[in-house]
C-alpha cells in the first residue's frame, strides 16, 4: 500500500473528530507519521469510572480512535475505508488525573487487513497504563453511481 502524497496535519485530523465520541472524550491528535499516530485524552469526569480512575472503556476508545485514524491514513479514502474487526486491551495501571498519551504503531499493513498496537502511557509519569491491539478490515467503498437525467 502506498501512502497519500502528503499526510494530514494533527489539526486536520482533529477537525475530522468534530461531533464524535473522540471529541466528547477530549481526544486530541498530537503527531502524525507514516506508520504511527500519537494522541492524548484527559483523565477527568468524562473518562472516569465511579471509583475516580480512568475507565477501561475510555482507554479502549482512545486506542480505537488512534488505530482507526492511523489505518485510514494508509488507504485512498476515495476508494477504501477501514473498519474495526477486533480490539483487545490489557489495563496495567490506574490513573486519576492529568492526561494519557497513546501511540499507535503499525504491526501489519496489508491489502485487506491492518494490525496496530497502541500503547497508552500516563503523561506525567510515562508509566504504561494500557496496551491494546486493533485489527482493521480494509473495505472497498461502493462505486459512485452516475446521476440520472
C-alpha positions as CSV (number, residue, x, y, z in Angstrom):
1,X,0.0,0.0,0.0
2,X,1.2,3.4,-0.7
3,X,0.6,6.4,1.4
4,X,-1.1,9.6,0.2
5,X,1.4,12.1,-1.2
6,X,1.1,14.2,2.0
7,X,-0.1,13.3,5.4
8,X,-2.8,15.4,7.1
9,X,-1.8,17.6,10.0
10,X,-2.9,17.0,13.5
11,X,-5.2,20.0,13.1
12,X,-6.8,18.3,10.0
13,X,-7.4,15.1,11.9
14,X,-8.8,16.9,15.0
15,X,-11.3,18.6,12.7
16,X,-12.4,15.1,11.5
17,X,-13.4,14.3,15.0
18,X,-15.9,17.2,15.4
19,X,-19.2,15.9,16.9
20,X,-17.8,12.4,17.5
21,X,-17.2,10.3,20.7
22,X,-13.5,11.2,20.4
23,X,-14.3,14.9,20.6
24,X,-16.7,14.3,23.5
25,X,-13.9,12.5,25.4
26,X,-11.4,15.3,24.6
27,X,-9.2,13.1,22.4
28,X,-6.6,15.3,20.6
29,X,-4.2,14.1,17.8
30,X,-0.7,15.4,18.5
31,X,1.6,13.8,15.9
32,X,1.1,12.1,12.6
33,X,3.7,9.8,11.0
34,X,3.8,7.4,8.1
35,X,3.3,4.3,10.3
36,X,2.3,5.9,13.6
37,X,-0.1,8.3,15.2
38,X,0.0,9.9,18.7
39,X,-2.9,11.4,20.6
40,X,-3.9,12.2,24.1
41,X,-7.0,12.1,26.3
42,X,-7.8,13.9,29.5
43,X,-8.4,11.8,32.7
44,X,-11.4,13.7,34.1
45,X,-15.1,13.4,34.8
46,X,-15.7,12.4,31.1
47,X,-13.3,9.4,31.3
48,X,-13.5,8.3,34.9
49,X,-15.2,5.2,36.3
50,X,-17.2,5.5,39.6
51,X,-14.0,5.0,41.7
52,X,-12.3,8.0,40.2
53,X,-9.9,6.1,38.0
54,X,-9.6,6.2,34.2
55,X,-12.3,3.9,32.8
56,X,-11.0,0.9,30.8
57,X,-13.6,1.7,28.2
58,X,-12.2,5.2,27.7
59,X,-8.7,3.7,27.2
60,X,-10.2,1.4,24.5
61,X,-12.0,4.3,22.9
62,X,-8.6,6.2,22.7
63,X,-6.9,3.1,21.3
64,X,-9.7,2.5,18.7
65,X,-9.7,6.2,17.7
66,X,-5.9,6.2,17.2
67,X,-5.8,2.8,15.4
68,X,-8.8,3.7,13.2
69,X,-7.4,7.0,12.1
70,X,-3.9,5.6,11.6
71,X,-5.3,2.8,9.4
72,X,-7.4,5.2,7.4
73,X,-4.3,7.2,6.6
74,X,-2.9,4.1,4.8
75,X,-5.6,3.9,2.1
76,X,-7.0,6.0,-0.7
77,X,-10.1,7.4,1.2
78,X,-11.9,8.0,-2.1
79,X,-11.9,4.2,-2.8
80,X,-11.5,2.4,0.6
81,X,-12.4,2.6,4.2
82,X,-11.1,0.9,7.3
83,X,-13.4,-0.7,9.9
84,X,-12.6,-2.5,13.1
85,X,-12.7,-6.3,13.2
86,X,-11.3,-6.9,16.7
87,X,-9.8,-4.9,19.6
88,X,-8.3,-6.1,22.9
89,X,-6.7,-4.2,25.8
90,X,-4.7,-5.0,28.8
91,X,-5.2,-2.4,31.6
92,X,-1.9,-2.3,33.6
93,X,-2.1,0.8,35.8
94,X,-4.7,3.2,37.2
95,X,-4.6,6.9,36.5
96,X,-6.8,9.5,38.4
97,X,-6.0,12.8,36.7
98,X,-4.0,14.6,34.0
99,X,-3.7,13.1,30.5
100,X,-2.9,9.8,29.0
101,X,-1.0,9.7,25.7
102,X,-1.5,6.9,23.2
103,X,0.9,5.9,20.4
104,X,-0.4,3.7,17.6
105,X,2.3,1.8,15.7
106,X,1.6,-0.3,12.6
107,X,2.4,-4.0,13.0
108,X,0.9,-5.1,9.6
109,X,-0.4,-3.1,6.7
110,X,-1.9,-5.4,4.1
111,X,-4.3,-5.1,1.2
112,X,-7.3,-6.4,3.2
113,X,-6.2,-6.1,6.9
114,X,-4.1,-4.0,9.1
115,X,-3.0,-4.6,12.7
116,X,-2.0,-1.7,15.0
117,X,-0.6,-1.8,18.5
118,X,-1.5,1.1,20.8
119,X,0.5,1.8,24.0
120,X,-1.2,4.3,26.4
121,X,1.0,6.0,29.0
122,X,0.4,8.4,31.8
123,X,1.7,11.7,30.5
124,X,3.1,12.8,33.9
125,X,5.0,9.6,34.9
126,X,5.4,7.9,31.5
127,X,4.1,4.7,33.2
128,X,2.5,2.2,30.8
129,X,-1.3,2.3,31.5
130,X,-2.8,0.1,28.7
131,X,-1.6,-2.0,25.8
132,X,-4.1,-2.5,23.0
133,X,-4.1,-4.2,19.6
134,X,-6.7,-3.5,16.9
135,X,-7.3,-5.4,13.7
136,X,-8.8,-3.4,10.9
137,X,-10.5,-4.6,7.7
138,X,-9.8,-2.6,4.6
139,X,-13.0,-2.5,2.5
140,X,-13.8,-1.1,-0.9
141,X,-16.3,1.7,-1.0
142,X,-19.3,1.4,-3.3
143,X,-18.6,2.9,-6.7
144,X,-20.4,6.2,-7.2
145,X,-23.4,5.8,-9.5
146,X,-23.7,8.3,-12.3
147,X,-26.5,10.9,-11.9
148,X,-29.7,10.0,-13.8
149,X,-31.0,12.6,-16.3
